[in-house]
Amino acid sequence: MQVTNEDGEQRWKRVEVRVEDHVNVPVFPAGMSPEFYYKCLDDYLSKIAMENLPQSRPLWEIHIIKYPTSHAAGNVIFKLHHSLGDGFSLMGALLSCLQRADNPSLPLTFPSVQLHANKDGENFSMRRTLHKIFSTVYNTASDFSSSILKSCSAEDDETPIRTGQHGVEFLPVGIETMTFSLDHIKQIKSKLGVTLNDVITGTIFLGTRLYMETLSPGSGSANSTSLVLLNTRVFAGYKSIEEMVRPNAELPWGNNFAFLTIPLPKLRDAGAENPLQFVFKARQIIKRKRMSSFAVYLTAKYLQLVSKFRGAQGASKYIHGTMMNTSMGITNVMGPIEQMALASHPVKGLYFVVTGAPQGCQDHHITLLPSLMVGVISYAGKLKVALMVEKDFIDPRKLKSHIEHAFDLIFKAACSTRTSPLPN
């Protein structure tokens, strides 16, 4: 747990863990319908999402819901503070508690990660090399300065997904989930010559824009940005807790993440009549920012320096400003190919989302989040998406419907014979 010394500095202290302090089993009325328990689960998730973890003990909780809903026979919720580690670290810890449902003696496997490679072979001219160098320098400076401006003054427009009001972190939230077939996503990927990430990001952007336009005509072309949280490690598979906490570990435990601000394509620019443009736009923007710019790494280093020289409050203020001025946030992690089991109980679904009560931590501060957060994880041949929204402002079911409709539009357009792959 975290303690503060006489100089006001925070540090970690090893303490004895009393499991009973961290495990919660709520009690609901007995003998009710699955729909009733689904409502109870929704209310319970909203409640614990807004509650701070007690600072007097290690910053994690497990909530066991022993009531059947229309989706599952029961639910287990892991609530983990971001100061404990990033998505890579926490997923590694979670997977250490789970086994393959079909054969516990076999290890879980994960989708292969293909690194981007130059498709032009060794044909590098001096002019092209210089162009690439200057392009990288320009894009890095542009993206890094945009990140600083976003934390200070560059606000998004007020729209049906952004109120622009302070105190969003103290308001109730609603959570909605959806599932997409990875086979269908791979079909789109193959047809368009893009990545899986391009497909799902374009789908979320299009669905969000359609939702905005439905509620407020014209807002589908408003100035809106998404905060994309990124792991800065080179992903080579998850490691066990023992491997990550070793001295000089190749992939050490901790927080190694940064973020990019990605402008949402506008309906009037991308063209609602051509849904594939949202996939192409998402690919174009993200590829440029990730492959042609070191801004994401500069942002991570800048955050570390701010935390070191201005303290935790300085880092908190920077993240707070960035999140406050954006419209939504997206983060994703990679899950196993096989179905998992927890204590011999098959795990039907696996979802995650970043919540935002303003609570300090040592490495980073998790503060105000946008009114819309999206968590994406692959699991057992499916892509699981969780939406966390500000209650009574964003309608989660209507937003879910628009995102699912956007996926249908993209899938049908991509699978038509008239579609051509995106040129490299």
Backbone torsions as a table, in degrees:
resi	resn	phi	psi	omega
1	MET	NA	169.4	-178.9
2	GLN	-96.0	137.7	175.7
3	VAL	-132.4	160.3	179.4
4	THR	-112.8	127.7	-179.2
5	ASN	-83.9	-174.2	-176.1
6	GLU	-64.9	-24.4	179.7
7	ASP	-88.5	3.9	179.7
8	GLY	82.1	8.4	179.8
9	GLU	-89.2	140.7	178.3
10	GLN	-89.6	144.3	176.6
11	ARG	-151.2	163.9	179.1
12	TRP	-86.3	142.2	177.4
13	LYS	-130.8	129.9	178.6
14	ARG	-74.5	129.0	-179.3
15	VAL	-133.4	163.3	175.3
16	GLU	-79.4	131.8	-177.7
17	VAL	-94.4	126.7	173.1
18	ARG	-100.4	104.6	-172.9
19	VAL	-55.3	-37.6	-177.6
20	GLU	-62.2	-21.7	177.7
21	ASP	-76.7	-16.6	-173.1
22	HIS	-110.3	-11.3	-177.6
23	VAL	-106.6	124.9	-178.5
24	ASN	-120.1	134.0	177.9
25	VAL	-126.2	93.4	-177.9
26	PRO	-67.3	153.8	-179.8
27	VAL	-114.2	122.8	175.9
28	PHE	-111.2	164.8	176.2
29	PRO	-56.0	139.9	-176.9
30	ALA	-83.8	155.7	172.0
31	GLY	73.2	22.7	-178.7
32	MET	-97.8	173.9	-176.2
33	SER	-79.4	160.4	175.3
34	PRO	-58.4	-35.0	178.1
35	GLU	-63.8	-39.2	178.2
36	PHE	-63.2	-44.2	-178.5
37	TYR	-70.5	-28.8	174.9
38	TYR	-64.2	-40.5	177.0
39	LYS	-65.5	-40.6	177.1
40	CYS	-61.5	-42.2	179.3
41	LEU	-63.5	-42.9	179.7
42	ASP	-61.4	-45.0	178.5
43	ASP	-65.1	-39.1	-178.7
44	TYR	-67.0	-41.3	177.6
45	LEU	-61.8	-42.4	178.2
46	SER	-61.8	-40.1	-178.7
47	LYS	-65.2	-50.7	-175.8
48	ILE	-74.4	-23.4	177.5
49	ALA	-65.6	-29.4	-176.4
50	MET	-94.3	-7.4	-177.6
51	GLU	-89.8	136.4	174.0
52	ASN	-72.4	143.9	172.0
53	LEU	-72.2	137.9	-180.0
54	PRO	-58.9	132.4	-179.0
55	GLN	-79.0	-6.8	-176.0
56	SER	-86.9	0.8	179.5
57	ARG	-150.2	168.9	179.2
58	PRO	-52.0	144.9	-166.8
59	LEU	-88.2	66.6	175.1
60	TRP	-155.3	153.5	178.1
61	GLU	-145.2	153.1	172.1
62	ILE	-125.1	130.7	179.9
63	HIS	-118.0	123.7	-177.8
64	ILE	-109.5	116.5	-178.5
65	ILE	-102.8	107.5	-174.4
66	LYS	-95.9	40.2	-178.9
67	TYR	-130.1	137.1	-178.7
68	PRO	-76.4	136.8	172.6
69	THR	-112.4	-177.1	178.6
70	SER	-71.3	-8.1	-177.3
71	HIS	-109.8	-27.0	-174.7
72	ALA	-157.9	160.9	179.3
73	ALA	-75.6	-20.1	178.5
74	GLY	-170.6	171.6	-178.7
75	ASN	-138.9	142.7	173.3
76	VAL	-121.8	127.3	-177.0
77	ILE	-115.1	123.0	174.2
78	PHE	-100.7	117.5	176.7
79	LYS	-108.4	112.6	-172.1
80	LEU	-127.2	131.2	179.2
81	HIS	-74.6	140.5	-176.5
82	HIS	-64.6	-20.6	178.3
83	SER	-66.1	-22.0	178.9
84	LEU	-69.6	-30.9	-179.3
85	GLY	166.2	169.1	178.4
86	ASP	-86.7	-173.1	-177.0
87	GLY	-59.9	-37.2	179.1
88	PHE	-62.4	-47.9	-178.1
89	SER	-65.4	-46.2	-176.1
90	LEU	-69.4	-35.8	175.9
91	MET	-65.2	-39.3	177.2
92	GLY	-60.5	-41.0	178.4
93	ALA	-67.1	-43.4	-179.4
94	LEU	-63.0	-44.3	-177.9
95	LEU	-66.2	-22.3	177.1
96	SER	-68.0	-18.9	-179.2
97	CYS	-94.6	-4.0	-172.6
98	LEU	-120.1	157.6	178.3
99	GLN	-131.5	166.2	173.3
100	ARG	-66.0	134.8	-178.7
101	ALA	-70.8	-33.8	-176.4
102	ASP	-78.9	-33.5	-179.7
103	ASN	-156.4	96.4	-176.5
104	PRO	-59.2	-19.3	-178.2
105	SER	-78.5	-15.1	179.8
106	LEU	-95.2	147.9	179.8
107	PRO	-76.7	154.1	172.5
108	LEU	-69.8	146.1	177.3
109	THR	-119.7	160.2	-174.1
110	PHE	-131.7	154.9	178.3
111	PRO	-57.1	143.9	178.4
112	SER	-70.8	146.4	178.7
113	VAL	-107.4	117.8	178.9
114	GLN	-93.5	121.3	177.8
115	LEU	-77.0	143.2	179.2
116	HIS	-65.8	134.3	-179.6
117	ALA	-126.8	157.1	177.2
118	ASN	-74.5	124.0	-176.9
119	LYS	-92.4	3.8	-178.9
120	ASP	-102.4	14.3	178.6
121	GLY	64.4	-141.3	-176.0
122	GLU	-99.9	16.3	-175.1
123	ASN	-81.3	78.9	-179.9
124	PHE	-111.3	117.0	173.6
125	SER	-92.6	159.3	178.5
126	MET	-60.7	-39.8	-179.6
127	ARG	-63.3	-43.5	-178.9
128	ARG	-67.2	-38.3	179.4
129	THR	-63.8	-44.8	178.6
130	LEU	-63.3	-41.0	178.0
131	HIS	-59.6	-42.5	-179.5
132	LYS	-65.4	-40.3	179.8
133	ILE	-63.7	-49.9	-179.7
134	PHE	-64.8	-36.4	178.1
135	SER	-63.6	-41.9	179.9
136	THR	-64.8	-44.3	179.3
137	VAL	-62.2	-45.8	-179.3
138	TYR	-63.1	-47.3	-178.4
139	ASN	-65.3	-37.5	178.0
140	THR	-63.2	-47.9	179.6
141	ALA	-62.5	-42.7	-178.9
142	SER	-64.5	-47.7	-177.3
143	ASP	-69.6	-38.8	-179.3
144	PHE	-67.9	-42.9	178.4
145	SER	-65.9	-36.3	177.2
146	SER	-63.6	-37.1	178.3
147	SER	-64.6	-42.0	178.7
148	ILE	-65.5	-44.0	179.4
149	LEU	-62.3	-39.1	-179.1
150	LYS	-62.5	-32.6	179.9
151	SER	-78.1	-17.9	-174.8
152	CYS	-104.0	-51.4	-168.4
153	SER	-146.8	-19.2	-173.4
154	ALA	-80.4	90.6	-177.0
155	GLU	-89.6	146.1	170.7
156	ASP	-72.5	162.0	174.7
157	ASP	-67.6	154.6	172.4
158	GLU	-78.0	126.0	-174.1
159	THR	-141.8	-178.8	175.8
160	PRO	-63.9	-6.6	174.9
161	ILE	-116.5	3.6	178.8
162	ARG	-146.4	118.1	179.6
163	THR	-83.2	-31.2	-175.7
164	GLY	79.7	7.3	-178.5
165	GLN	-92.7	151.6	174.9
166	HIS	-78.2	157.3	174.2
167	GLY	85.3	15.7	178.3
168	VAL	-59.2	-32.3	-177.1
169	GLU	-65.6	-16.1	-179.0
170	PHE	-96.9	-0.7	-176.6
171	LEU	-93.8	152.4	179.4
172	PRO	-61.6	151.6	179.5
173	VAL	-122.0	157.1	173.2
174	GLY	-121.0	147.7	-178.4
175	ILE	-124.8	131.2	177.7
176	GLU	-131.0	144.6	-178.6
177	THR	-123.8	156.8	176.5
178	MET	-149.8	160.8	-176.5
179	THR	-131.0	135.4	176.3
180	PHE	-121.8	148.4	178.0
181	SER	-77.4	127.0	177.2
182	LEU	-67.4	-29.6	177.0
183	ASP	-63.7	-41.2	178.0
184	HIS	-66.5	-39.8	178.8
185	ILE	-64.4	-39.1	178.4
186	LYS	-66.4	-33.1	175.6
187	GLN	-62.1	-45.5	178.2
188	ILE	-62.7	-44.9	179.6
189	LYS	-56.1	-46.2	-178.3
190	SER	-66.9	-41.2	-178.7
191	LYS	-66.2	-39.2	-173.5
192	LEU	-95.7	-13.7	-177.4
193	GLY	70.1	38.1	-179.7
194	VAL	-120.6	-171.6	178.5
195	THR	-101.8	165.2	176.1
196	LEU	-60.1	-39.0	179.8
197	ASN	-64.3	-37.7	176.7
198	ASP	-61.1	-41.6	-177.1
199	VAL	-65.2	-49.9	-175.5
200	ILE	-72.1	-34.7	177.5
201	THR	-66.3	-44.4	176.9
202	GLY	-61.2	-37.8	178.2
203	THR	-63.5	-46.2	-179.3
204	ILE	-65.3	-42.3	179.2
205	PHE	-63.2	-45.8	-179.8
206	LEU	-64.3	-46.5	179.3
207	GLY	-60.7	-38.9	179.2
208	THR	-67.2	-42.2	178.8
209	ARG	-64.7	-39.7	178.5
210	LEU	-65.0	-39.3	176.4
211	TYR	-62.2	-45.6	-179.5
212	MET	-61.2	-45.1	-177.0
213	GLU	-66.0	-35.3	179.1
214	THR	-65.0	-42.0	-177.8
215	LEU	-79.7	-32.9	-178.4
216	SER	-145.5	94.4	-178.2
217	PRO	-51.8	130.6	-177.9
218	GLY	102.1	-23.9	-177.9
219	SER	-74.0	-14.2	175.9
220	GLY	-65.3	-12.6	177.6
221	SER	-118.7	17.6	177.6
222	ALA	-73.0	163.4	176.7
223	ASN	-76.9	107.2	-178.2
224	SER	-136.0	142.6	178.3
225	THR	-129.7	156.9	176.5
226	SER	-116.8	138.5	174.6
227	LEU	-91.7	117.0	-179.2
228	VAL	-105.8	115.9	179.5
229	LEU	-83.6	133.1	-173.8
230	LEU	-127.4	140.7	170.5
231	ASN	-81.7	128.0	-177.1
232	THR	-91.7	2.6	173.9
233	ARG	-78.1	160.1	168.1
234	VAL	-86.0	110.0	-172.7
235	PHE	-70.1	124.1	177.3
236	ALA	-135.7	34.9	-177.6
237	GLY	95.4	151.8	179.2
238	TYR	-74.1	151.3	178.4
239	LYS	-113.3	157.0	176.1
240	SER	-72.9	164.1	178.6
241	ILE	-58.8	-41.9	-179.0
242	GLU	-59.1	-40.6	-179.2
243	GLU	-70.0	-37.9	-175.7
244	MET	-74.7	-27.7	-176.6
245	VAL	-93.5	0.6	177.1
246	ARG	-67.4	149.0	175.5
247	PRO	-60.7	138.1	179.3
248	ASN	57.9	34.5	178.6
249	ALA	-63.4	144.2	-179.9
250	GLU	-63.3	-40.9	176.4
251	LEU	-124.8	84.2	-172.4
252	PRO	-73.9	156.5	174.2
253	TRP	-65.7	146.9	175.3
254	GLY	141.1	-163.1	179.2
255	ASN	-105.7	114.0	175.7
256	ASN	-133.1	74.1	-178.5
257	PHE	-139.4	160.9	175.0
258	ALA	-144.3	-173.2	179.4
259	PHE	-146.1	153.6	174.8
260	LEU	-118.8	145.8	171.5
261	THR	-99.9	120.2	-175.7
262	ILE	-113.6	121.8	177.0
263	PRO	-69.3	133.1	175.9
264	LEU	-71.0	129.0	175.3
265	PRO	-56.4	143.4	-178.4
266	LYS	-93.0	146.3	-179.3
267	LEU	-58.8	-39.6	-176.7
268	ARG	-71.1	-25.9	179.4
269	ASP	-86.8	-48.1	-177.8
270	ALA	-75.1	-33.0	179.1
271	GLY	89.3	106.1	-179.2
272	ALA	-62.1	-25.6	-178.9
273	GLU	-75.5	-11.8	178.1
274	ASN	-126.6	84.1	-174.7
275	PRO	-62.2	-24.0	-178.9
276	LEU	-64.7	-23.3	179.0
277	GLN	-62.5	-27.3	177.9
278	PHE	-69.6	-35.6	175.7
279	VAL	-68.0	-45.2	-179.5
280	PHE	-64.8	-40.5	178.5
281	LYS	-64.8	-44.1	179.0
282	ALA	-60.8	-43.1	178.4
283	ARG	-61.4	-46.5	-177.1
284	GLN	-60.3	-46.4	-176.4
285	ILE	-69.2	-49.8	-175.7
286	ILE	-67.7	-40.0	179.8
287	LYS	-62.8	-42.9	179.5
288	ARG	-62.5	-43.7	-176.3
289	LYS	-71.5	-35.7	-176.9
290	ARG	-85.5	-37.5	-174.0
291	MET	-95.6	-25.2	-175.6
292	SER	-110.4	8.6	-175.7
293	SER	-145.1	140.9	175.2
294	PHE	-98.9	17.1	-175.6
295	ALA	-62.3	-35.2	-179.1
296	VAL	-62.2	-37.7	179.0
297	TYR	-75.9	-35.7	175.0
298	LEU	-63.2	-39.9	178.5
299	THR	-61.7	-43.9	179.2
300	ALA	-62.5	-44.1	179.5
301	LYS	-67.1	-39.1	178.8
302	TYR	-61.3	-42.3	179.5
303	LEU	-62.7	-39.4	178.3
304	GLN	-65.5	-40.9	179.4
305	LEU	-66.8	-42.4	177.7
306	VAL	-59.9	-43.9	179.8
307	SER	-64.1	-35.6	-177.4
308	LYS	-73.3	-44.5	-173.1
309	PHE	-95.9	-26.0	179.8
310	ARG	-110.8	0.8	176.1
311	GLY	81.7	179.0	-177.1
312	ALA	-61.9	-35.0	-178.8
313	GLN	-65.6	-34.9	178.3
314	GLY	-65.3	-44.3	177.5
315	ALA	-65.0	-39.8	179.0
316	SER	-61.8	-40.8	-179.1
317	LYS	-65.3	-39.0	-179.8
318	TYR	-64.5	-49.0	-179.5
319	ILE	-65.9	-40.3	179.8
320	HIS	-57.7	-46.3	-178.8
321	GLY	-64.9	-40.8	-179.8
322	THR	-64.3	-47.0	-178.0
323	MET	-68.0	-34.9	-179.0
324	MET	-66.7	-32.8	-174.0
325	ASN	-91.1	-4.5	177.8
326	THR	-100.4	167.3	-175.6
327	SER	-95.9	-30.3	-177.4
328	MET	-156.5	168.8	178.0
329	GLY	-135.1	144.8	178.3
330	ILE	-132.1	135.2	173.5
331	THR	-143.0	149.3	-178.9
332	ASN	-143.6	152.5	174.9
333	VAL	-136.0	161.6	-178.7
334	MET	-97.6	130.4	178.3
335	GLY	-108.2	175.3	-175.9
336	PRO	-74.2	158.2	177.2
337	ILE	-74.9	-37.1	-176.8
338	GLU	-88.3	157.9	172.6
339	GLN	-70.1	141.7	-179.0
340	MET	-104.6	167.7	176.1
341	ALA	-134.7	142.5	175.7
342	LEU	-116.8	114.0	-176.8
343	ALA	52.9	44.6	178.3
344	SER	70.8	7.4	176.0
345	HIS	-99.4	118.7	179.7
346	PRO	-59.3	137.6	179.1
347	VAL	-93.7	110.8	-176.6
348	LYS	-73.4	-42.9	-177.6
349	GLY	-139.8	154.6	-179.7
350	LEU	-138.4	119.4	-177.8
351	TYR	-132.6	156.6	173.1
352	PHE	-149.5	156.0	176.2
353	VAL	-156.7	149.8	178.3
354	VAL	-90.1	122.9	176.7
355	THR	-98.9	173.9	-166.8
356	GLY	-140.4	36.1	171.5
357	ALA	-63.8	137.1	-173.6
358	PRO	-75.7	89.4	-174.5
359	GLN	-127.9	129.0	-174.4
360	GLY	-73.9	157.8	173.5
361	CYS	-145.9	172.6	-173.0
362	GLN	-77.3	-49.2	-175.3
363	ASP	-79.7	-41.1	-179.4
364	HIS	-144.9	167.8	176.2
365	HIS	-117.1	128.3	176.1
366	ILE	-96.0	113.4	-173.2
367	THR	-122.8	-136.5	-177.7
368	LEU	-61.3	133.5	174.2
369	LEU	-112.0	158.4	176.3
370	PRO	-63.3	170.4	179.6
371	SER	-69.8	-12.9	179.2
372	LEU	-134.2	120.7	174.6
373	MET	-123.2	137.9	-178.8
374	VAL	-122.2	127.4	175.5
375	GLY	-114.9	130.4	-175.8
376	VAL	-123.9	132.8	176.9
377	ILE	-145.7	139.0	174.7
378	SER	-88.0	142.1	-178.6
379	TYR	-160.0	119.0	171.5
380	ALA	51.5	49.8	176.3
381	GLY	80.8	6.7	179.9
382	LYS	-127.6	158.0	171.8
383	LEU	-110.5	117.2	-176.3
384	LYS	-98.9	126.9	-177.9
385	VAL	-122.4	129.6	176.8
386	ALA	-115.7	132.1	176.6
387	LEU	-108.5	126.4	171.8
388	MET	-114.9	120.5	-172.9
389	VAL	-127.6	159.9	173.9
390	GLU	-73.0	119.0	-178.0
391	LYS	-63.3	147.4	178.0
392	ASP	66.0	7.8	173.1
393	PHE	-122.1	-51.9	175.2
394	ILE	-105.2	131.9	177.1
395	ASP	-86.6	105.9	-173.6
396	PRO	-65.2	-35.1	-179.0
397	ARG	-71.1	-38.1	178.5
398	LYS	-69.1	-39.6	177.2
399	LEU	-64.1	-43.3	177.3
400	LYS	-58.1	-44.2	-179.9
401	SER	-60.4	-41.5	-179.8
402	HIS	-69.1	-37.0	178.7
403	ILE	-68.3	-41.0	176.9
404	GLU	-64.8	-38.4	177.2
405	HIS	-65.7	-39.0	177.9
406	ALA	-62.1	-40.2	178.3
407	PHE	-64.2	-42.0	177.6
408	ASP	-60.8	-42.5	178.7
409	LEU	-61.4	-44.9	-178.4
410	ILE	-67.6	-41.5	-179.0
411	PHE	-63.5	-46.8	-179.5
412	LYS	-65.0	-41.2	179.9
413	ALA	-67.1	-39.7	-178.4
414	ALA	-69.2	-34.1	-176.6
415	CYS	-85.8	-3.4	177.5
416	SER	-72.7	153.7	-176.6
417	THR	-69.5	-15.7	-177.9
418	ARG	-82.8	-9.0	-175.9
419	THR	-79.5	135.0	176.8
420	SER	-114.4	143.9	177.3
421	PRO	-60.1	151.8	177.4
422	LEU	-70.3	127.3	179.1
423	PRO	-66.6	144.9	-178.8
424	ASN	-83.3	NA	NA
